[in-house]
Amino acid sequence: MISERVKRNIYNVNHCNSYFWRTMQQQEVDYIEEKDGHLYAYEFKWNVSKKVKLTRTFSDNYPNSSFVVVNVENYLEFVG
């Protein structure tokens, strides 16, 4: 998913920085893009019924970030 997103960004000349985030306590965010000073956090879960939320540590440290769960229903929007 990430490699397809990177290719999409390059093809569409969407300049952004890409990151992975993990704490010492193993809390993580699968993929982050930073563009124009804003963070976009993405979590990948194929199962639509799986409950997912952004870790409190991340949301406390980056309160103005956006969060999206990428799953079987919306992955084409993420890579397209």
C-alpha positions in Angstrom: 0.0 0.0 0.0 2.7 2.4 0.9 4.8 1.8 -2.2 1.7 2.4 -4.3 1.0 5.6 -2.4 4.5 6.8 -3.0 4.3 6.1 -6.7 0.9 7.9 -6.8 2.5 11.0 -5.1 5.4 11.0 -7.5 3.2 10.6 -10.5 0.8 13.4 -9.4 3.7 15.7 -8.3 2.3 15.6 -4.8 5.4 16.7 -2.7 5.2 15.4 0.8 7.4 13.8 3.5 6.6 10.2 4.4 7.1 8.8 7.9 6.5 5.8 10.1 5.8 6.4 13.9 6.4 4.1 16.8 6.9 4.7 20.6 9.1 2.7 23.0 5.8 1.2 24.2 5.2 -0.2 20.7 2.3 2.2 19.9 2.5 2.9 16.2 1.0 4.6 13.2 1.4 2.7 9.9 2.1 5.6 7.6 2.2 9.4 7.9 2.5 12.1 5.3 3.5 15.6 6.1 2.5 18.3 3.6 2.3 22.1 4.1 2.8 21.6 7.9 -0.1 19.2 8.3 0.2 15.6 9.3 -2.0 12.9 7.7 -1.9 9.6 9.7 -3.0 6.4 8.1 -3.7 3.0 9.6 -4.1 -0.1 7.4 -6.7 -2.7 8.4 -8.2 -4.9 5.7 -11.0 -6.0 7.9 -13.7 -3.3 7.8 -15.3 -4.4 11.1 -12.0 -4.1 13.0 -12.2 -1.2 15.5 -9.3 1.2 15.0 -8.4 4.5 16.6 -5.4 6.7 16.7 -3.2 6.2 19.7 -3.7 8.8 22.4 0.1 9.5 22.5 0.1 10.5 18.9 -3.1 12.5 19.1 -1.9 14.3 22.2 1.4 15.2 20.5 -0.1 16.1 17.1 -3.6 17.4 17.9 -4.2 18.9 14.5 -3.4 15.8 12.5 -5.8 14.0 10.3 -6.5 10.3 10.7 -7.8 7.8 8.1 -8.2 4.0 8.3 -7.4 2.4 5.0 -9.3 -0.8 4.4 -10.8 -3.0 1.6 -13.6 -0.4 1.0 -11.4 2.7 0.5 -7.9 1.5 -0.5 -8.4 2.5 -4.1 -8.9 6.2 -3.0 -5.6 5.9 -1.0 -3.5 4.6 -3.9 -5.5 6.2 -6.8 
